[in-house]
Amino acid sequence: MDTKFNRRTFLKTSAAASAILPTFNILAEDKDGVIGPDDDQVNVAVIGYGAEGEILTDDLVKIPGIRVKAVCDIWEHRRKLARGRLKHLGHVVKVYEDYREMLDTEDKNIDAVVVATPDWMHAEHACYCLRKGKPVYCEKEMSNQLSRAREMVLAARETGLPLQIGHQRRSNPRYMHAINNVMRKNNVLGRITHAYGQWNRSVAPFTVVGEKIHIPIKTLQKYGYENMEQFLNWRWFAKYGGGPMVDLGSHQIDLFFWVWDCAPISVTAIGGNDYYNRQMNDNVMAIYEFKTKEGVVNRAFYQVLTTSSRGGFYEQFMGEQGYLTLSEIPARGNTAAPEPGYDWSKFVKMGILNDAKAPVALQVKRSSDASLDARVTKAAAGMPLPVDLLKPAHMPHLENFFLAVRRKDPKLLNCDAELAYESAVAVLAANRSVAEHRTVYFKPEEFKVPADAKHDPAKAAGEQPKA
Ligand SMILES: NC(=O)c1ccc[n+]([C@@H]2O[C@H](COP(=O)([O-])OP(=O)(O)OC[C@H]3O[C@@H](n4cnc5c(N)ncnc54)[C@H](O)[C@@H]3O)[C@@H](O)[C@H]2O)c1
């Protein structure tokens, strides 16, 4: 890493960051106050420049000190786009079709790698990079197969390098405030007996692209895809992805772990491939039971639909004293409200919540209470969270990754492989519950890769999984 970005630039950036992180500024938590290495230049390679790779790269170039040096994608069309877009953003990149060739050629020019390929390739790409000595930011879900996610945990342990998994809500200051501060530290909602999460999307056909930009069939097959349809719509094929339940549920089910600080004891899910003629479930409804450290059982309901966009995506936490709605898009969820008889004015004084009457742009407008009758609990006005994210959604998570890279300290990560593995166990089990029409019960030890587990070369980086 070259030291090309000076301390003044960095301090300006961190001051801006602290303005949006009033309570949980990771920089403020720095014990010794040393900021020295945080202004180092970090040279980055990206593997997988698809929709998400482009979003992450657009964020990367906004982070002080980050230079994108190389991009790998098996699709020439995307390699061309990457080179052009990055040139426009002031980064000259070399492009590669094969990640091994990129890592071998650029070894000395690359300090860290961002992996945004389809889920089935995450383990192969992340493990190879880690074993080449490169810290990795890898998109979620860790893998569509638990055995491969396990290999990622082992590679991170073995190398001692940062491996951040892309559950970006873990670094979102609004989520950090709502979960760490409102719910956990100050217990504003009381016991949270239930949680709800949903991701609803409207009907969408398979993605198609013009033949002019198709990948030659030989190249597709070399990289494990049978044809362009499978390549472009990988989420819907068991070999490559886990369907909407894994794709979307991975973000939100992780939150239930975070709020209750424990893993579930069971999942009962119902769903199916009922609307499209596709391999993976197009709708899933799952109930997770969590037994907390205090020994109480709480339940979370998670729903993913692909035939209706009703309500979009958000999460709700329902406690005996009040409830809180969150969404990565604040307009869809950014408020808490007390149950009758609870006065939260002290939390407003403490700066944890905004006054319901405060003229906050993001406050959700409530419909009139005029139609309430005796069957309905009178709803209090929603009190907005006073913390906002003024950057793109993935940026704080990337910044957190580079903090760990620069300080050579994986413990600084907000979502390392060990943590992400826990929710991967629960998320992947929902599809199993659907397939087997039964409740899947978990043992606590299932959520950890055993300390004496050995890296299995057959499942490790480099293996091409069979169809
Ligand atoms: N964190 C988030 O909010 C978020 C959002 C969307 C997607 N994702 C994740 O990002 C990943 C990519 O999703 P996407 O929507 O960008 O998919 P995509 O299909 O748009 O992009 C995948 C890219 O990877 C390339 N690729 C495929 N196999 C490759 C290989 N062997 N080597 C190099 N490149 C290869 C493809 O050519 C394509 O350009 C997935 O894991 C997905 O779950 C995360």
The ligand as an SDF file (V2000), in Angstrom:
LIG
                    3D

 44 48  0  0  0  0  0  0  0  0999 V2000
  -25.3650   -6.6740   -1.2600 N   0  0  0  0  0  0  0  0  0  0  0  0
  -26.3380   -6.4280   -2.0980 C   0  0  0  0  0  0  0  0  0  0  0  0
  -27.2040   -5.6070   -1.8480 O   0  0  0  0  0  0  0  0  0  0  0  0
  -26.3930   -7.1780   -3.4040 C   0  0  0  0  0  0  0  0  0  0  0  0
  -27.2380   -6.7530   -4.4340 C   0  0  0  0  0  0  0  0  0  0  0  0
  -27.2280   -7.4600   -5.6350 C   0  0  0  0  0  0  0  0  0  0  0  0
  -26.4080   -8.5620   -5.7880 C   0  0  0  0  0  0  0  0  0  0  0  0
  -25.6100   -8.9670   -4.7650 N   0  0  0  0  0  0  0  0  0  0  0  0
  -24.7350  -10.1420   -4.9060 C   0  0  0  0  0  0  0  0  0  0  0  0
  -23.7000   -9.8160   -5.8400 O   0  0  0  0  0  0  0  0  0  0  0  0
  -23.3580  -10.9790   -6.5900 C   0  0  0  0  0  0  0  0  0  0  0  0
  -23.5150  -10.6590   -8.0860 C   0  0  0  0  0  0  0  0  0  0  0  0
  -24.8720  -10.3540   -8.3470 O   0  0  0  0  0  0  0  0  0  0  0  0
  -25.2680   -9.4970   -9.6410 P   0  0  0  0  0  0  0  0  0  0  0  0
  -26.6610   -9.0550   -9.4430 O   0  0  0  0  0  0  0  0  0  0  0  0
  -24.2480   -8.4670   -9.9240 O   0  0  0  0  0  0  0  0  0  0  0  0
  -25.2190  -10.6190  -10.7820 O   0  0  0  0  0  0  0  0  0  0  0  0
  -24.8860  -10.3880  -12.3020 P   0  0  0  0  0  0  0  0  0  0  0  0
  -25.2830  -11.6080  -13.0180 O   0  0  0  0  0  0  0  0  0  0  0  0
  -25.4300   -9.0750  -12.7520 O   0  0  0  0  0  0  0  0  0  0  0  0
  -23.2980  -10.2290  -12.3310 O   0  0  0  0  0  0  0  0  0  0  0  0
  -22.4160  -11.3120  -12.1450 C   0  0  0  0  0  0  0  0  0  0  0  0
  -21.1610  -11.0130  -12.9520 C   0  0  0  0  0  0  0  0  0  0  0  0
  -20.2030  -12.0260  -12.6590 O   0  0  0  0  0  0  0  0  0  0  0  0
  -19.6080  -12.4530  -13.8810 C   0  0  0  0  0  0  0  0  0  0  0  0
  -19.1370  -13.8110  -13.7110 N   0  0  0  0  0  0  0  0  0  0  0  0
  -19.8500  -14.9610  -13.6600 C   0  0  0  0  0  0  0  0  0  0  0  0
  -19.0480  -16.0180  -13.4430 N   0  0  0  0  0  0  0  0  0  0  0  0
  -17.7780  -15.5170  -13.3620 C   0  0  0  0  0  0  0  0  0  0  0  0
  -16.4980  -16.0940  -13.1660 C   0  0  0  0  0  0  0  0  0  0  0  0
  -16.3390  -17.4150  -13.0100 N   0  0  0  0  0  0  0  0  0  0  0  0
  -15.4060  -15.2740  -13.1440 N   0  0  0  0  0  0  0  0  0  0  0  0
  -15.5460  -13.9430  -13.3260 C   0  0  0  0  0  0  0  0  0  0  0  0
  -16.7420  -13.3350  -13.5370 N   0  0  0  0  0  0  0  0  0  0  0  0
  -17.8350  -14.1140  -13.5440 C   0  0  0  0  0  0  0  0  0  0  0  0
  -20.7190  -12.3120  -14.9060 C   0  0  0  0  0  0  0  0  0  0  0  0
  -20.2010  -12.2200  -16.2250 O   0  0  0  0  0  0  0  0  0  0  0  0
  -21.4150  -11.0410  -14.4540 C   0  0  0  0  0  0  0  0  0  0  0  0
  -20.8750   -9.8970  -15.0750 O   0  0  0  0  0  0  0  0  0  0  0  0
  -24.2670  -12.0780   -6.1050 C   0  0  0  0  0  0  0  0  0  0  0  0
  -23.6130  -12.8330   -5.1320 O   0  0  0  0  0  0  0  0  0  0  0  0
  -25.4340  -11.3510   -5.4760 C   0  0  0  0  0  0  0  0  0  0  0  0
  -26.0740  -12.0810   -4.4700 O   0  0  0  0  0  0  0  0  0  0  0  0
  -25.5800   -8.2860   -3.5990 C   0  0  0  0  0  0  0  0  0  0  0  0
  1  2  1  0
  2  3  2  0
  2  4  1  0
  4  5  1  0
  4 44  2  0
  5  6  2  0
  6  7  1  0
  7  8  2  0
  8  9  1  0
  8 44  1  0
  9 10  1  0
  9 42  1  0
 10 11  1  0
 11 12  1  0
 11 40  1  0
 12 13  1  0
 13 14  1  0
 14 15  2  0
 14 16  1  0
 14 17  1  0
 17 18  1  0
 18 19  2  0
 18 20  1  0
 18 21  1  0
 21 22  1  0
 22 23  1  0
 23 24  1  0
 23 38  1  0
 24 25  1  0
 25 26  1  0
 25 36  1  0
 26 27  1  0
 26 35  1  0
 27 28  2  0
 28 29  1  0
 29 30  1  0
 29 35  2  0
 30 31  1  0
 30 32  2  0
 32 33  1  0
 33 34  2  0
 34 35  1  0
 36 37  1  0
 36 38  1  0
 38 39  1  0
 40 41  1  0
 40 42  1  0
 42 43  1  0
M  CHG  2   8   1  16  -1
M  END
$$$$
